[in-house]
């Protein structure tokens, strides 16, 4: 089950993922960030057929190149959770507030929902709705891997001070949907280094109740 990770993509150092099935050459792209155009070169060089463009959530740094990839692969299904539609509608203006230029996103071809299964050739990904960083934040689960977007990072969690964010909801999502996964599950976040569920249980301060109380988050 090949997963290609592109790190430090764009001005906000995003992670971009391509999941692909070698026998069929079917591919799925996760979170096309600003300056992710070289990912298309990878797709072309490998002879892959892009079938899905997935946004784990609606923030502009994860959706800025939706239009770029959709233009090059019109048949690919652009998918995100409907609860993040308002965030995606404000993609350009949000980017401008950060001093960055973004292109409006095309509309979704289909929506993510909790429990939805997405096929990439013989590979199946399952969507887990993990709100908190944004109302429509989602994690993609496949074969011992969790692509978490900005829900869970190595030793951290997503910020919750932007519109629609909720620390309580985020922590509930992580406990209910991610910490129940096997400890060896690889955590592939939207920024930074990979980790695993066992390491986050042991070392992530945001998952420690006593630490959260000291931080005034509980």
ZIZI-V552007 format. One record per pair of residues at least 4 apart in sequence whose ideal C-beta (glycine too) atoms are under 7 Angstrom apart, sorted by the first residue. I is the first residue (numbers start at 1). J is the second residue. If there is no record, write none. Layout:
i-><I;I>
j-><J;J>
//
This chain:
i-><1;1;1;2;2;3;3;3;4;4;4;5;5;5;6;6;6;6;7;8;9;9;9;9;9;9;10;10;10;10;10;10;11;11;12;13;14;14;14;14;14;14;15;15;15;16;16;16;16;16;16;17;17;17;18;18;18;18;18;19;19;19;19;19;19;20;20;20;20;21;21;21;21;21;23;23;24;24;25;25;25;26;26;26;26;27;27;27;27;27;27;28;28;28;28;28;29;29;29;29;29;30;30;30;30;31;31;31;31;31;32;32;32;32;32;32;33;33;33;33;34;34;34;34;36;37;38;39;40;40;40;41;42;43;43;50;50;50;51;51;51;52;52;52;52;52;53;53;53;53;53;54;54;55;55;55;56;56;56;56;56;56;57;57;57;57;57;57;57;57;57;58;58;58;58;58;58;58;59;59;59;60;60;60;60;60;62;62;63;63;63;64;64;64;65;66;66;66;66;67;67;67;67;67;68;69;69;70;70;70;70;77;77;78;78;78;79;79;79;79;79;80;80;80;80;80;80;81;81;81;81;81;82;82;83;83;83;84;84;84;84;85;86;87;87;88;90;91;91;91;91;92;92;92;93;95;95;95;112;112;112;113;114;114;114;115;115;116;117;117;118;118;119;120;123;124;125;125;125;126;127;127;128;128;128;128;129;130;130;130;130;130;130;130;131;131;131;131;131;132;132;132;132;132;132;132;132;132;132;132;133;133;133;133;133;133;133;133;134;134;135;137;137;137;138;139;139;139;139;139;139;139;140;141;144;144;144;145;145;145;146;146;146;146;146;146;147;148;148;148;148;149;150;150;151;151;151;151;151;152;152;152;152;152;152;153;153;153;153;154;154;154;154;155;155;155;156;156;157;157;157;158;159;160;160;160;160;161;166;167;167;168;169;170;171;172;173;174;174;174;175;176;178;179;179;181;181;182;183;183;183;183;184;184;185;185;186;186;187;187;187;187;187;188;195;195;197;198;199;200;200;201;205;206;208;209;209;210;211;212;212;213>
j-><123;142;143;20;22;17;19;145;17;18;42;15;17;188;15;16;36;39;15;13;14;15;16;33;35;36;14;33;34;35;36;61;34;100;61;191;31;33;61;62;190;191;189;190;191;30;31;32;33;36;39;30;147;188;27;29;39;42;43;27;28;120;123;125;142;26;27;48;120;26;120;121;122;123;121;122;121;122;47;48;49;49;51;120;121;43;48;49;50;51;120;51;52;54;118;120;39;50;53;54;69;54;56;140;147;55;56;62;149;190;36;53;65;66;68;69;61;62;64;65;61;64;65;100;65;68;42;43;44;69;72;45;46;48;50;69;73;76;76;77;120;76;77;79;118;120;66;69;70;76;78;79;140;62;63;80;62;137;138;147;149;190;62;84;133;134;136;137;138;149;150;63;80;84;87;88;134;136;63;87;134;64;91;94;95;102;149;190;88;91;105;95;102;103;69;70;78;105;106;71;103;104;105;106;72;73;76;74;76;78;106;109;110;106;108;109;108;109;110;111;112;84;88;108;111;112;136;111;112;129;136;138;111;136;131;135;136;88;134;135;136;89;90;134;164;105;94;95;102;104;105;96;102;104;97;100;101;102;116;127;138;127;127;128;129;126;127;127;124;126;125;127;124;125;142;142;140;141;142;141;138;140;138;139;141;177;138;137;138;139;151;173;177;178;135;136;137;169;173;137;151;158;160;165;166;167;169;170;171;173;137;150;151;158;159;160;165;170;164;165;164;149;150;151;149;146;147;148;149;151;177;178;147;146;184;185;186;185;186;188;178;181;185;186;187;188;188;152;187;188;189;190;158;190;157;158;170;173;174;157;174;178;187;189;200;157;189;191;192;189;192;193;195;203;204;205;204;206;170;174;206;170;165;165;166;167;170;165;170;171;217;172;173;174;175;176;177;178;179;207;179;180;197;197;201;185;197;197;196;197;198;201;196;198;196;197;194;196;194;195;196;197;200;194;199;200;201;202;203;204;207;207;211;212;212;213;218;214;215;217;218;218>
//
